[in-house]
Amino acid sequence: MFEFVADENVPTPVVEALRSNGYEVHRAQEEYGQGTADLDILEACADEDRVILTNDNDFALLAEDTEHAGVVIYNDQDLRTREILTGVVRIENAYEDLGNQIEWLEGWI
């Protein structure tokens, strides 16, 4: 299973749902501190082989020019927790490794 870092914009129910389904999910603000720059988080996740789960488009832009362990991003703020979980499971089933991949969650729901 992928190990995730959820950025500060990912709702707590999403983090809890992923954890209850066996995923190891860390909160970016707890791991790296509140307000840590997105690039610093992206680089730390690459070093730790952790996939970023986010709804912040800045990560997609940064990931185009930076080595990373994967970015799963969504824009639809009205997605239900169940839909996000479904998308994550489908992405994991499709990829053995998400290194340097940017996956838009909406395409997997």
C-alpha positions, 0 to 999 in steps of 0.5 A: 500500500502507498504511504500518504502525506495529506496536506493541510487542506485534506479534511480529517474525515478523509484521513480517518477513512484512509487510515481505517482502510489500512493506509498509513496517512500522515498529516503534513502539518504534524509531520513538517509543521504548519505553514511549511512550504509546498516544495519542502513537503514535496521534497521530504515526501520524495526522500521518505517515499510518501505520496502526497494527497492534496487539493492544492494545485500548487503541488501539481505545478511543483511536481512537474519540475521536481522528483517526487514519490507521487501526487494524488490531487483533486479539485472538486471540494464536494467529493464525498469521503467515500469517493476519494477513498474509491479513487485512491484504491483504484489508483493503487490497484493500477500502479505499483509505484507512483514515482513522478506521477501526478494523478487527478483523483476525479479521473478515477472515481 
